[in-house]
Amino acid sequence: MTHPKMTYFSDQDVIHLAITDEDEAGSMALSPDITAELNADGDLIGIEILKASAFLRDVILERYPRNG
């Protein structure tokens, strides 16, 4: 894979970002709703974000707070 691939699973509200086509050999929780997927060498190959809608909303609101 030469470019990362992002997939949104609307029925589960999950975003999956695949960085490579390698098989996942393990994972590491970065937060309760974000998991790093690792290959057999421990290199990052993907990221999974649960509750993606809330995550993106919060990131946008932090970055672009409303003036008010």
N, CA, C and O atoms as CSV, one atom per row, in Angstrom:
chain,resi,resn,atom,element,x,y,z
A,1,MET,N,N,0.858,-1.171,0.000
A,1,MET,CA,C,0.000,0.000,0.000
A,1,MET,C,C,0.905,1.235,0.000
A,1,MET,O,O,1.792,1.359,0.845
A,2,THR,N,N,0.682,2.125,-0.930
A,2,THR,CA,C,1.512,3.316,-0.992
A,2,THR,C,C,0.869,4.504,-0.294
A,2,THR,O,O,1.556,5.454,0.082
A,3,HIS,N,N,-0.446,4.452,-0.122
A,3,HIS,CA,C,-1.151,5.541,0.544
A,3,HIS,C,C,-2.025,4.961,1.644
A,3,HIS,O,O,-2.625,3.902,1.460
A,4,PRO,N,N,-2.106,5.640,2.786
A,4,PRO,CA,C,-3.009,5.169,3.834
A,4,PRO,C,C,-4.446,5.117,3.323
A,4,PRO,O,O,-4.832,5.886,2.443
A,5,LYS,N,N,-5.223,4.211,3.880
A,5,LYS,CA,C,-6.622,4.046,3.491
A,5,LYS,C,C,-7.491,4.191,4.726
A,5,LYS,O,O,-7.283,3.505,5.727
A,6,MET,N,N,-8.473,5.092,4.652
A,6,MET,CA,C,-9.377,5.299,5.769
A,6,MET,C,C,-10.749,4.757,5.394
A,6,MET,O,O,-11.257,5.019,4.304
A,7,THR,N,N,-11.341,3.996,6.312
A,7,THR,CA,C,-12.674,3.434,6.116
A,7,THR,C,C,-13.531,3.803,7.317
A,7,THR,O,O,-13.095,3.691,8.462
A,8,TYR,N,N,-14.756,4.244,7.043
A,8,TYR,CA,C,-15.699,4.546,8.107
A,8,TYR,C,C,-16.804,3.505,8.077
A,8,TYR,O,O,-17.444,3.296,7.047
A,9,PHE,N,N,-17.024,2.857,9.207
A,9,PHE,CA,C,-18.082,1.859,9.363
A,9,PHE,C,C,-19.231,2.530,10.114
A,9,PHE,O,O,-19.231,2.574,11.344
A,10,SER,N,N,-20.203,3.050,9.375
A,10,SER,CA,C,-21.268,3.844,9.979
A,10,SER,C,C,-22.129,3.044,10.954
A,10,SER,O,O,-22.609,3.590,11.947
A,11,ASP,N,N,-22.327,1.759,10.678
A,11,ASP,CA,C,-23.166,0.951,11.561
A,11,ASP,C,C,-22.542,0.757,12.938
A,11,ASP,O,O,-23.246,0.470,13.905
A,12,GLN,N,N,-21.212,0.915,13.031
A,12,GLN,CA,C,-20.504,0.773,14.312
A,12,GLN,C,C,-19.896,2.090,14.788
A,12,GLN,O,O,-19.376,2.159,15.902
A,13,ASP,N,N,-19.953,3.143,13.959
A,13,ASP,CA,C,-19.347,4.445,14.233
A,13,ASP,C,C,-17.854,4.290,14.543
A,13,ASP,O,O,-17.347,4.773,15.555
A,14,VAL,N,N,-17.172,3.590,13.621
A,14,VAL,CA,C,-15.742,3.296,13.771
A,14,VAL,C,C,-14.999,3.775,12.530
A,14,VAL,O,O,-15.434,3.555,11.400
A,15,ILE,N,N,-13.859,4.442,12.768
A,15,ILE,CA,C,-12.945,4.793,11.682
A,15,ILE,C,C,-11.742,3.864,11.787
A,15,ILE,O,O,-11.173,3.668,12.860
A,16,HIS,N,N,-11.372,3.297,10.639
A,16,HIS,CA,C,-10.165,2.466,10.585
A,16,HIS,C,C,-9.213,3.097,9.582
A,16,HIS,O,O,-9.574,3.311,8.425
A,17,LEU,N,N,-8.001,3.392,10.024
A,17,LEU,CA,C,-6.968,3.944,9.158
A,17,LEU,C,C,-5.885,2.895,8.988
A,17,LEU,O,O,-5.171,2.571,9.937
A,18,ALA,N,N,-5.761,2.359,7.769
A,18,ALA,CA,C,-4.728,1.360,7.461
A,18,ALA,C,C,-3.545,2.088,6.838
A,18,ALA,O,O,-3.689,2.779,5.829
A,19,ILE,N,N,-2.382,1.927,7.443
A,19,ILE,CA,C,-1.172,2.569,6.940
A,19,ILE,C,C,-0.444,1.648,5.971
A,19,ILE,O,O,0.180,2.110,5.016
A,20,THR,N,N,-0.524,0.344,6.219
A,20,THR,CA,C,0.080,-0.657,5.336
A,20,THR,C,C,-0.892,-1.818,5.169
A,20,THR,O,O,-1.923,-1.877,5.839
A,21,ASP,N,N,-0.556,-2.740,4.271
A,21,ASP,CA,C,-1.356,-3.945,4.066
A,21,ASP,C,C,-0.896,-5.110,4.939
A,21,ASP,O,O,-1.413,-6.220,4.817
A,22,GLU,N,N,0.065,-4.862,5.814
A,22,GLU,CA,C,0.616,-5.938,6.637
A,22,GLU,C,C,-0.441,-6.503,7.576
A,22,GLU,O,O,-1.415,-5.828,7.912
A,23,ASP,N,N,-0.238,-7.748,7.994
A,23,ASP,CA,C,-1.141,-8.385,8.947
A,23,ASP,C,C,-0.904,-7.818,10.345
A,23,ASP,O,O,0.225,-7.521,10.735
A,24,GLU,N,N,-1.988,-7.681,11.077
A,24,GLU,CA,C,-1.904,-7.220,12.455
A,24,GLU,C,C,-1.446,-8.369,13.341
A,24,GLU,O,O,-2.017,-9.460,13.310
A,25,ALA,N,N,-0.406,-8.110,14.134
A,25,ALA,CA,C,0.104,-9.123,15.053
A,25,ALA,C,C,-0.184,-8.755,16.500
A,25,ALA,O,O,-0.055,-9.589,17.397
A,26,GLY,N,N,-0.566,-7.527,16.723
A,26,GLY,CA,C,-0.851,-7.078,18.071
A,26,GLY,C,C,-1.472,-5.699,18.037
A,26,GLY,O,O,-1.628,-5.097,16.974
A,27,SER,N,N,-1.827,-5.205,19.215
A,27,SER,CA,C,-2.405,-3.871,19.301
A,27,SER,C,C,-2.096,-3.267,20.656
A,27,SER,O,O,-1.715,-3.958,21.600
A,28,MET,N,N,-2.274,-1.945,20.723
A,28,MET,CA,C,-2.013,-1.220,21.965
A,28,MET,C,C,-3.089,-0.153,22.117
A,28,MET,O,O,-3.312,0.643,21.205
A,29,ALA,N,N,-3.750,-0.137,23.258
A,29,ALA,CA,C,-4.762,0.883,23.519
A,29,ALA,C,C,-4.065,2.201,23.820
A,29,ALA,O,O,-3.259,2.288,24.746
A,30,LEU,N,N,-4.377,3.224,23.037
A,30,LEU,CA,C,-3.820,4.554,23.271
A,30,LEU,C,C,-4.731,5.371,24.169
A,30,LEU,O,O,-4.281,6.273,24.876
A,31,SER,N,N,-6.005,5.049,24.134
A,31,SER,CA,C,-7.022,5.636,25.006
A,31,SER,C,C,-8.187,4.644,24.981
A,31,SER,O,O,-8.134,3.660,24.243
A,32,PRO,N,N,-9.230,4.879,25.767
A,32,PRO,CA,C,-10.328,3.913,25.761
A,32,PRO,C,C,-10.946,3.679,24.375
A,32,PRO,O,O,-11.476,2.599,24.113
A,33,ASP,N,N,-10.882,4.683,23.486
A,33,ASP,CA,C,-11.534,4.554,22.188
A,33,ASP,C,C,-10.578,4.572,21.000
A,33,ASP,O,O,-11.029,4.604,19.855
A,34,ILE,N,N,-9.274,4.553,21.244
A,34,ILE,CA,C,-8.295,4.581,20.154
A,34,ILE,C,C,-7.298,3.448,20.352
A,34,ILE,O,O,-6.681,3.318,21.410
A,35,THR,N,N,-7.152,2.626,19.306
A,35,THR,CA,C,-6.244,1.480,19.355
A,35,THR,C,C,-5.236,1.573,18.218
A,35,THR,O,O,-5.604,1.817,17.069
A,36,ALA,N,N,-3.965,1.378,18.548
A,36,ALA,CA,C,-2.908,1.307,17.544
A,36,ALA,C,C,-2.728,-0.157,17.172
A,36,ALA,O,O,-2.604,-1.015,18.046
A,37,GLU,N,N,-2.715,-0.438,15.886
A,37,GLU,CA,C,-2.513,-1.808,15.401
A,37,GLU,C,C,-1.042,-1.953,14.989
A,37,GLU,O,O,-0.480,-1.076,14.333
A,38,LEU,N,N,-0.436,-3.067,15.383
A,38,LEU,CA,C,0.993,-3.268,15.190
A,38,LEU,C,C,1.278,-4.520,14.368
A,38,LEU,O,O,0.520,-5.488,14.417
A,39,ASN,N,N,2.384,-4.496,13.607
A,39,ASN,CA,C,2.812,-5.697,12.878
A,39,ASN,C,C,3.675,-6.556,13.793
A,39,ASN,O,O,3.819,-6.248,14.976
A,40,ALA,N,N,4.242,-7.616,13.265
A,40,ALA,CA,C,5.031,-8.551,14.069
A,40,ALA,C,C,6.290,-7.908,14.644
A,40,ALA,O,O,6.818,-8.374,15.653
A,41,ASP,N,N,6.777,-6.832,14.002
A,41,ASP,CA,C,7.962,-6.119,14.500
A,41,ASP,C,C,7.610,-5.025,15.497
A,41,ASP,O,O,8.502,-4.362,16.026
A,42,GLY,N,N,6.332,-4.831,15.760
A,42,GLY,CA,C,5.889,-3.793,16.679
A,42,GLY,C,C,5.738,-2.431,16.033
A,42,GLY,O,O,5.589,-1.424,16.725
A,43,ASP,N,N,5.775,-2.395,14.685
A,43,ASP,CA,C,5.608,-1.136,13.963
A,43,ASP,C,C,4.131,-0.825,13.767
A,43,ASP,O,O,3.314,-1.732,13.609
A,44,LEU,N,N,3.797,0.449,13.779
A,44,LEU,CA,C,2.422,0.889,13.581
A,44,LEU,C,C,1.963,0.606,12.152
A,44,LEU,O,O,2.617,1.014,11.192
A,45,ILE,N,N,0.838,-0.092,12.018
A,45,ILE,CA,C,0.292,-0.386,10.684
A,45,ILE,C,C,-1.128,0.151,10.518
A,45,ILE,O,O,-1.654,0.176,9.405
A,46,GLY,N,N,-1.752,0.581,11.615
A,46,GLY,CA,C,-3.111,1.100,11.515
A,46,GLY,C,C,-3.601,1.671,12.832
A,46,GLY,O,O,-2.993,1.481,13.885
A,47,ILE,N,N,-4.715,2.373,12.740
A,47,ILE,CA,C,-5.349,2.961,13.920
A,47,ILE,C,C,-6.848,2.745,13.802
A,47,ILE,O,O,-7.423,2.878,12.721
A,48,GLU,N,N,-7.470,2.413,14.918
A,48,GLU,CA,C,-8.923,2.248,14.967
A,48,GLU,C,C,-9.475,3.231,15.990
A,48,GLU,O,O,-8.983,3.311,17.115
A,49,ILE,N,N,-10.507,3.983,15.587
A,49,ILE,CA,C,-11.135,4.957,16.474
A,49,ILE,C,C,-12.592,4.567,16.666
A,49,ILE,O,O,-13.378,4.588,15.718
A,50,LEU,N,N,-12.949,4.213,17.895
A,50,LEU,CA,C,-14.331,3.908,18.254
A,50,LEU,C,C,-15.050,5.211,18.574
A,50,LEU,O,O,-14.409,6.211,18.898
A,51,LYS,N,N,-16.366,5.206,18.487
A,51,LYS,CA,C,-17.163,6.414,18.738
A,51,LYS,C,C,-16.602,7.571,17.918
A,51,LYS,O,O,-16.375,8.666,18.431
A,52,ALA,N,N,-16.386,7.303,16.641
A,52,ALA,CA,C,-15.695,8.240,15.754
A,52,ALA,C,C,-16.399,9.588,15.647
A,52,ALA,O,O,-15.727,10.619,15.602
A,53,SER,N,N,-17.701,9.614,15.605
A,53,SER,CA,C,-18.428,10.878,15.482
A,53,SER,C,C,-18.126,11.815,16.637
A,53,SER,O,O,-17.859,12.998,16.426
A,54,ALA,N,N,-18.165,11.297,17.850
A,54,ALA,CA,C,-17.868,12.111,19.030
A,54,ALA,C,C,-16.405,12.528,19.041
A,54,ALA,O,O,-16.091,13.663,19.402
A,55,PHE,N,N,-15.506,11.631,18.653
A,55,PHE,CA,C,-14.080,11.945,18.612
A,55,PHE,C,C,-13.822,13.109,17.649
A,55,PHE,O,O,-13.142,14.070,18.010
A,56,LEU,N,N,-14.354,13.030,16.444
A,56,LEU,CA,C,-14.131,14.088,15.454
A,56,LEU,C,C,-14.771,15.402,15.894
A,56,LEU,O,O,-14.184,16.469,15.713
A,57,ARG,N,N,-15.961,15.333,16.464
A,57,ARG,CA,C,-16.615,16.546,16.968
A,57,ARG,C,C,-15.750,17.224,18.014
A,57,ARG,O,O,-15.555,18.439,17.970
A,58,ASP,N,N,-15.225,16.441,18.961
A,58,ASP,CA,C,-14.402,16.999,20.030
A,58,ASP,C,C,-13.105,17.596,19.497
A,58,ASP,O,O,-12.678,18.656,19.954
A,59,VAL,N,N,-12.476,16.928,18.537
A,59,VAL,CA,C,-11.240,17.438,17.944
A,59,VAL,C,C,-11.499,18.760,17.231
A,59,VAL,O,O,-10.721,19.704,17.367
A,60,ILE,N,N,-12.580,18.828,16.480
A,60,ILE,CA,C,-12.911,20.063,15.761
A,60,ILE,C,C,-13.229,21.183,16.723
A,60,ILE,O,O,-12.771,22.308,16.521
A,61,LEU,N,N,-13.996,20.914,17.764
A,61,LEU,CA,C,-14.339,21.951,18.723
A,61,LEU,C,C,-13.125,22.431,19.499
A,61,LEU,O,O,-13.038,23.613,19.832
A,62,GLU,N,N,-12.177,21.532,19.797
A,62,GLU,CA,C,-10.943,21.949,20.470
A,62,GLU,C,C,-10.105,22.851,19.558
A,62,GLU,O,O,-9.533,23.845,20.004
A,63,ARG,N,N,-10.045,22.497,18.315
A,63,ARG,CA,C,-9.192,23.229,17.376
A,63,ARG,C,C,-9.827,24.552,16.951
A,63,ARG,O,O,-9.131,25.550,16.762
A,64,TYR,N,N,-11.137,24.552,16.804
A,64,TYR,CA,C,-11.849,25.731,16.331
A,64,TYR,C,C,-12.969,26.084,17.320
A,64,TYR,O,O,-14.148,25.917,17.010
A,65,PRO,N,N,-12.597,26.571,18.510
A,65,PRO,CA,C,-13.633,26.856,19.503
A,65,PRO,C,C,-14.564,27.975,19.033
A,65,PRO,O,O,-14.170,28.889,18.308
A,66,ARG,N,N,-15.790,27.863,19.470
A,66,ARG,CA,C,-16.775,28.884,19.119
A,66,ARG,C,C,-16.491,30.138,19.930
A,66,ARG,O,O,-16.178,30.063,21.118
A,67,ASN,N,N,-16.599,31.268,19.294
A,67,ASN,CA,C,-16.478,32.542,19.998
A,67,ASN,C,C,-17.844,32.888,20.523
A,67,ASN,O,O,-18.839,32.822,19.802
A,68,GLY,N,N,-17.885,33.255,21.770
A,68,GLY,CA,C,-19.213,33.509,22.156
A,68,GLY,C,C,-19.472,34.118,23.420
A,68,GLY,O,O,-20.631,34.345,23.770
